Amino acid sequence: MFKYSLDNKMYHTLNYDLTKRFKTRVFKVSLNGGFSCPNFKNGHGCIFCSSKGSGDFAGNKEDDLLTQFNKVKEKLNNKWPDTKYIAYFQANTNTYAPVSILKSKFEKVLSFPNVVGLSIGTRPDAISDACLEYLKDLNKRTFLIVELGLQSMHDKTLNLINRGHNLECFDKCVKRLKESNINVVIHVINGLPFETKEMMIDTIRHLNKLKIDGIKIHMLHVLRNTELENYYKKTKFHLLTKEEYVNIVCDQIEELNDNIVIHRLTGDGAKDDLIAPLWTLKKVSVLNDIDKELKKRGTYQGFNKTILNRSKLICERMIKPGDIVIDATCGNGNDTLMLARLAKKVFAFDIQKRATDNTKSLLEENNVKNVELINDSHENLEKYLNLYLKKISVIMFNLGYLPGGNKNIMTNHKSTLKAIKYGLNYLNKKGIILVTCYPHEEGKKEAKEIINYLDKNKLNYQIYKNTDNKNAPFLIEIKNNFS
């Protein structure tokens, strides 16, 4: 189970976050505070926005706030009595009013029984200095969330959808809120006109840098009587299929920092107003498919933060309890420990005595006894393993220097390549060699020499990268040519 989930999800769920925080079940109740929007001018706003200001499932603004709240509360209490609530001002821009009006509405709902927090949906260009001061005060008295619409980090897209602000405006607003220790949740939309998969993932990467607290990911809906409806009919731009959406969301989850709470992974438009895509109406099916895809991949939120997660996943899928494996660079012992928990026997090499000592201590702390530590260079593995020709399932190389040790002592291309050549002779028919390469000068040389050797000898290998950054670590998986 993922560490930030209570229900077998592979991502940081809102249910986990709220239950941990309040020690009981907590629900958000959507309300319509009767606010307007600064971007709605001359009958137009964001091209995707409905006449209800993206609050199609909020309360009826003709009802007072208590009536709206009680209608939802009564339904929830039938199934979950004694629960707590967060009042969610959803429709339109809920800070677009004088502070006196904000206070009259927000303070009222905070007085309702069992309301433990407030979530305010708004825009980055609609939080005045006076409003921010009031939000700071609220944040001291209740659990406060400010939800900001971004939709995309790309200014070209923001202009196209008539968003009314640019990325710089958004970034400045997030910075001000975070400097005030306010919990910030961001809305993004997948499938905006002409955006590529990489552009959507770039939006997630940008949000990671801002250290936001939560995120809502939506699929673009084409609703009746919106500017988007006209634009869709005119241009016939591609709307994501369900399969494309699921694939992109899973990629985004893998990229997203694991401390960021996922409040939503899909959404649906009002059924009577929805033109396309109709598959979004089946929210449970979409969420189930996201779960299935992550399980199929064996990945989770934040998976792409380090290439070592990919190496670990391959080991978990490859190694059987009766296998014999080699850690060619045991370092501080973390990989050795992981391998020992999967395999019958581990041979762990390192040229530095400090490394084998550190590994020994870690293994003893975890009562692991199936590891033979060898204080020697991996280029000499044939001196120790002649009885294991064609019997090794995995050989792992985590190149570079000892973490926390002398950076001038590191693996080098000559000894590494020699060890790989020898290692190939020790693999069984299903065997693989995993090599994690790093971007320092010697690491680049090692990677180049290894790939040249593999290409020259027409060996079967695959390269895994988490990012397009040429200076990021990457993984080479070398397969036995029997496979």
C-alpha positions in Angstrom: 0.0 0.0 0.0 1.2 3.5 -0.8 2.3 5.3 2.4 -0.2 8.2 2.0 -3.3 6.1 1.3 -5.9 4.3 3.4 -7.7 2.5 0.6 -5.1 0.8 -1.7 -4.6 3.9 -3.9 -1.1 4.5 -5.2 -1.2 8.2 -4.6 -1.6 10.7 -1.8 -5.4 10.7 -1.2 -7.5 13.5 0.3 -9.2 10.9 2.5 -5.8 10.0 4.0 -4.9 13.6 4.5 -8.1 14.7 6.2 -8.4 11.5 8.3 -4.9 11.9 9.6 -5.5 15.6 10.3 -8.9 15.3 12.0 -8.9 11.7 13.2 -12.3 11.1 11.7 -14.1 11.1 8.4 -14.4 14.6 6.8 -16.5 15.6 3.8 -16.4 18.7 1.6 -19.8 20.4 1.1 -20.0 22.5 -2.1 -21.7 25.9 -1.7 -22.6 28.7 -3.9 -21.9 32.0 -2.3 -23.4 34.1 -5.1 -20.1 35.6 -6.1 -19.3 36.8 -9.6 -16.0 36.6 -11.6 -13.6 39.4 -12.6 -12.9 37.6 -15.9 -16.5 37.6 -17.0 -16.8 40.6 -19.2 -19.2 41.4 -22.0 -20.8 38.0 -21.6 -17.5 36.1 -21.8 -15.1 34.5 -19.4 -12.9 31.4 -19.7 -14.1 29.7 -22.8 -14.8 26.4 -20.9 -16.8 28.0 -18.1 -20.5 27.4 -17.8 -23.1 30.0 -16.8 -22.8 28.6 -13.3 -19.1 29.6 -13.0 -17.8 26.0 -12.9 -20.1 25.4 -9.9 -22.6 23.1 -11.6 -22.7 20.8 -8.6 -22.5 23.5 -5.9 -25.6 24.6 -4.0 -28.5 26.7 -5.4 -27.5 30.3 -5.0 -31.2 31.2 -4.4 -31.0 29.2 -1.1 -29.2 30.7 1.9 -25.9 29.1 2.9 -27.4 27.2 5.8 -30.1 25.7 3.6 -27.5 24.7 1.0 -25.3 23.1 3.7 -28.1 21.2 5.4 -29.3 19.7 2.1 -25.9 18.0 1.6 -25.4 17.3 5.3 -28.7 15.4 5.6 -27.7 13.0 2.8 -24.3 12.4 4.2 -25.6 11.8 7.8 -27.8 9.0 6.6 -24.7 7.0 5.7 -22.0 8.6 7.9 -23.3 10.0 11.1 -21.0 12.0 13.4 -18.8 13.2 10.5 -17.0 16.5 10.1 -17.3 19.0 7.2 -15.2 21.5 5.2 -17.4 24.2 3.6 -16.3 24.5 0.0 -17.1 27.8 -1.8 -17.0 26.5 -5.3 -18.9 28.5 -7.9 -17.2 31.5 -9.6 -14.5 33.6 -7.8 -15.0 33.4 -4.1 -12.7 36.3 -3.1 -14.0 38.7 -5.7 -15.9 41.0 -3.2 -15.1 43.5 -0.5 -13.7 41.9 2.7 -16.8 42.8 4.6 -18.9 40.6 2.3 -16.3 37.8 2.5 -16.5 37.9 6.3 -20.3 37.8 6.3 -20.3 34.6 4.3 -17.2 32.8 5.6 -17.8 33.5 9.2 -21.4 32.3 8.9 -20.5 28.8 7.6 -17.7 28.5 10.2 -20.4 28.7 12.8 -22.3 25.7 11.5 -22.1 22.5 13.6 -19.1 20.2 12.8 -17.6 22.5 10.2 -13.8 22.2 10.8 -12.5 24.0 7.7 -13.0 26.3 4.8 -12.1 25.8 1.1 -12.2 28.8 -1.1 -12.1 28.5 -4.9 -10.7 31.6 -6.6 -8.3 33.1 -9.2 -4.7 34.3 -8.8 -5.7 37.8 -10.0 -8.5 38.1 -7.4 -6.8 38.2 -4.0 -6.3 41.8 -2.9 -3.9 42.8 -0.1 -6.9 43.3 2.2 -8.2 39.9 1.2 -4.9 38.3 1.9 -4.8 39.8 5.3 -8.2 38.3 6.1 -7.1 34.9 4.7 -4.1 35.0 7.1 -6.5 35.6 10.0 -8.8 32.8 8.9 -5.8 30.5 8.6 -5.0 31.0 12.3 -8.6 30.1 13.3 -9.6 27.2 11.0 -8.2 24.7 8.5 -8.1 26.9 5.4 -7.6 25.9 1.8 -7.3 28.3 -1.1 -8.0 26.7 -4.4 -6.5 28.4 -7.4 -7.3 27.8 -11.1 -4.3 27.5 -13.3 -5.4 24.9 -15.9 -2.1 25.1 -17.8 1.4 26.6 -17.2 1.6 27.6 -20.9 0.8 31.2 -21.6 -0.2 30.4 -25.2 -2.9 28.1 -23.9 -4.0 30.6 -21.2 -4.5 33.2 -23.9 -6.4 30.7 -26.1 -8.9 29.8 -23.3 -9.2 33.5 -22.3 -8.0 32.8 -18.8 -7.4 36.4 -18.1 -4.0 36.0 -16.4 -0.6 34.7 -17.2 1.8 32.2 -15.5 3.7 35.0 -13.8 0.6 36.3 -12.1 -0.2 32.8 -10.9 3.3 32.2 -9.6 3.3 35.4 -7.6 -0.1 34.6 -6.0 1.1 31.1 -5.0 4.2 32.6 -3.5 2.3 35.2 -1.4 -0.1 32.5 -0.1 2.7 30.1 0.7 4.7 32.8 2.5 1.6 33.2 4.7 1.5 29.4 5.4 -1.8 29.0 3.6 -2.7 25.6 2.2 -2.8 26.0 -1.6 -4.6 23.6 -4.0 -4.3 24.0 -7.8 -6.7 23.1 -10.5 -5.3 21.9 -13.9 -7.1 20.7 -17.0 -5.9 18.0 -19.3 -6.9 18.0 -22.9 -6.9 21.7 -23.5 -6.9 22.6 -27.2 -3.7 21.6 -29.0 -1.7 20.8 -25.8 0.6 17.8 -26.1 1.1 15.1 -23.5 4.5 16.6 -22.7 2.9 20.1 -22.2 0.5 18.6 -19.6 3.3 16.9 -17.8 5.3 20.1 -17.8 2.5 21.8 -15.9 2.9 19.2 -13.1 6.7 19.7 -13.1 6.2 23.4 -12.7 3.7 23.0 -9.8 6.3 20.7 -8.1 8.7 23.6 -7.9 6.1 25.9 -6.3 5.7 23.5 -3.3 1.9 23.5 -3.5 -0.1 21.4 -1.0 -2.7 19.8 -3.3 -4.0 19.4 -6.8 -7.2 18.7 -8.7 -6.8 17.2 -12.2 -9.8 17.5 -14.6 -10.5 16.5 -18.1 -11.6 19.3 -20.5 -15.4 19.2 -20.9 -17.2 20.8 -23.8 -20.5 22.2 -22.4 -23.5 23.7 -24.2 -23.7 27.5 -24.4 -20.0 28.1 -23.8 -17.4 29.7 -26.0 -15.6 26.3 -26.0 -18.6 24.7 -27.7 -18.3 27.2 -30.6 -14.6 26.7 -30.8 -14.9 22.9 -30.8 -17.4 22.9 -33.6 -15.2 25.3 -35.6 -11.8 23.7 -35.2 -12.6 20.1 -34.3 -9.6 20.0 -32.0 -8.8 16.6 -30.6 -10.5 15.6 -27.3 -8.6 13.0 -25.3 -10.0 9.5 -25.3 -10.5 7.8 -22.0 -7.4 5.7 -22.6 -5.3 8.7 -23.4 -6.5 10.6 -20.4 -5.8 7.6 -18.1 -2.3 7.3 -19.5 -1.5 11.0 -19.1 -2.9 11.1 -15.5 -0.7 8.1 -14.6 2.3 9.9 -16.1 1.4 13.0 -14.1 1.0 11.0 -10.9 4.5 9.4 -11.4 5.9 12.9 -11.8 4.1 14.6 -8.9 5.8 15.1 -5.6 4.4 12.5 -3.2 3.7 15.1 -0.4 1.1 16.8 -2.7 -2.4 15.7 -1.8 -4.5 14.7 -4.8 -8.0 16.1 -4.3 -9.4 14.9 -7.6 -8.3 12.9 -10.7 -11.3 13.5 -12.9 -14.5 15.5 -13.1 -17.8 15.5 -15.0 -19.9 18.2 -16.5 -23.7 18.4 -15.9 -25.2 15.6 -17.9 -27.8 17.7 -19.7 -25.1 20.3 -20.8 -22.3 17.9 -21.7 -21.5 17.7 -25.4 -18.2 15.8 -25.1 -16.4 13.7 -24.1 -19.3 11.5 -22.8 -17.0 9.0 -21.2 -16.3 11.5 -18.4 -19.8 10.9 -17.0 -18.6 7.5 -15.7 -16.3 8.9 -13.0 -15.9 5.6 -11.1 -14.9 3.8 -14.3 -12.2 6.4 -15.0 -10.8 6.2 -11.5 -10.8 2.4 -11.6 -8.9 2.5 -14.8 -6.3 4.9 -13.3 -5.9 2.4 -10.4 -5.5 -0.5 -12.8 -3.0 1.3 -15.0 -0.8 2.2 -12.0 -1.0 -1.4 -10.7 -0.1 -2.7 -14.2 2.9 -0.3 -14.3 3.9 -1.0 -10.7 4.3 2.7 -10.1 3.0 5.3 -7.7 3.0 9.0 -7.0 6.5 10.5 -7.2 7.9 7.3 -8.9 9.9 9.4 -11.3 11.7 11.4 -8.6 14.6 8.9 -8.8 15.7 6.4 -11.4 16.4 4.0 -8.5 12.7 3.4 -8.2 12.7 1.9 -11.7 15.7 -0.3 -10.8 13.9 -1.5 -7.7 10.7 -2.2 -9.6 12.6 -4.4 -12.2 14.2 -6.3 -9.3 10.9 -6.9 -7.6 9.4 -8.3 -10.8 12.5 -10.3 -11.8 13.9 -11.9 -8.7 12.4 -15.0 -7.3 12.9 -16.4 -3.7 15.4 -19.0 -4.9 17.6 -16.7 -7.0 21.2 -15.7 -6.6 22.1 -12.1 -7.3 25.1 -9.7 -7.1 25.3 -6.2 -5.8 28.5 -5.0 -7.6 28.6 -1.7 -5.7 27.1 -2.1 -2.3 27.9 1.4 -1.1 25.9 2.0 2.2 23.9 -1.2 1.7 20.5 0.0 0.7 20.4 -1.9 -2.6 22.0 -4.9 -0.9 19.3 -5.0 1.7 16.6 -4.7 -0.9 18.1 -7.6 -3.0 18.5 -9.7 0.2 14.8 -9.5 0.9 14.0 -10.7 -2.6 16.7 -13.4 -3.3 18.1 -16.5 -1.7 21.7 -15.3 -1.8 23.5 -12.0 -2.4 27.1 -11.4 -3.2 27.9 -7.7 -2.4 31.2 -6.1 -3.6 32.8 -2.8 -2.8 36.4 -1.7 -3.1 36.0 0.6 0.0 36.2 -1.0 3.5 34.0 1.8 4.8 31.3 0.7 2.3 31.3 -3.0 3.3 31.4 -2.0 7.0 28.4 0.3 6.5 26.5 -2.5 4.6 27.3 -5.0 7.3 25.9 -2.7 10.0 22.7 -2.2 8.0 22.2 -5.9 7.4 22.8 -6.7 11.1 20.2 -4.1 12.1 17.7 -5.8 9.9 18.7 -9.3 10.9 19.7 -10.2 7.3 22.0 -13.2 7.0 21.9 -14.2 3.3 24.6 -11.8 2.1 28.3 -12.4 1.5 30.3 -9.2 1.6 33.4 -8.9 -0.5 35.8 -6.0 0.0 37.2 -5.9 -3.5 36.6 -4.3 -6.9 33.7 -5.7 -8.9 36.2 -6.2 -11.8 37.6 -9.2 -9.8 34.2 -10.9 -9.4 35.5 -14.0 -11.3 37.9 -14.7 -8.4 35.0 -15.3 -6.1 32.2 -16.7 -8.2 33.5 -19.4 -10.5 31.0 -21.8 -8.9 28.1 -19.6 -10.1 28.6 -19.5 -13.9 25.2 -19.2 -15.6 23.5 -19.1 -12.2 23.0 -15.4 -11.5 19.7 -13.8 -12.0 20.5 -10.1 -11.4 23.7 -8.1 -11.2 23.3 -4.5 -10.0 25.7 -1.6 -10.5 24.9 1.7 -8.9 27.9 3.7 -10.2 29.6 6.8 -8.9 31.0 7.5 -5.4 30.0 6.3 -1.9 27.2 8.6 -0.6 28.6 10.6 2.3 32.1 9.3 1.4 35.2 10.6 -0.5 33.9 11.8 -3.9 37.4 11.3 -5.3 37.0 7.6 -5.0 34.5 6.4 -7.6 33.8 3.7 -10.1 35.6 4.1 -13.4 34.9 3.1 -17.0 37.7 0.5 -17.2 36.8 -1.5 -14.1 33.0 -1.2 -14.7 33.2 -2.4 -18.3 35.4 -5.3 -17.3 33.0 -6.3 -14.6 30.0 -6.1 -17.0 31.8 -8.3 -19.5 32.6 -10.9 -16.9 29.1 -10.5 -15.5 27.4 -11.5 -18.7 29.0 -14.9 -18.4 27.4 -15.5 -15.0 23.8 -14.7 -16.0 21.3 -17.5 -16.2 18.9 -17.5 -19.2 16.5 -15.0 -17.6 19.4 -12.9 -16.1 19.8 -9.2 -16.4 22.4 -6.5 -15.5 21.2 -3.2 -14.1 23.5 -0.2 -14.4 22.6 3.2 -12.9 24.7 5.9 -14.5 25.3 9.4 -13.2 26.1 12.7 -14.9 29.5 13.6 -13.4 32.4 13.5 -15.8 33.6 9.9 -15.1 29.9 8.8 -15.0 29.3 10.2 -18.5 32.4 8.4 -19.7 31.3 5.1 -18.1 27.8 5.4 -19.7 29.4 6.1 -23.1 31.8 3.2 -23.0 29.1 0.8 -21.8 26.6 1.8 -24.5 29.4 1.6 -27.2 30.3 -1.9 -26.0 26.7 -3.0 -26.0 26.1 -1.6 -29.5 29.3 -3.0 -30.9 28.5 -6.5 -29.7 24.8 -6.3 -30.6 23.7 -7.0 -27.0 20.1 -6.7 -25.9 19.6 -3.6 -23.7 17.1 -0.9 -22.8 17.6 2.6 -21.4 15.2 4.1 -18.9 15.0 7.8 -18.2 12.7 9.7 -16.0 13.2 13.1 -17.7 14.5 14.7 -20.9 17.2 16.4 -18.8 20.5 15.1 -20.3 22.2 15.6 -17.0 19.9 13.4 -15.0 20.8 9.8 -13.9 19.5 7.0 -16.0 19.3 3.2 -16.0 20.6 0.7 -18.5 19.0 -2.8 -18.4 21.2 -5.4 -20.1 19.5 -8.7 -20.9 21.1 -12.0 -21.4 21.1 -12.7 -25.2 19.3 -16.0 -24.4 16.2 -14.0 -23.5 
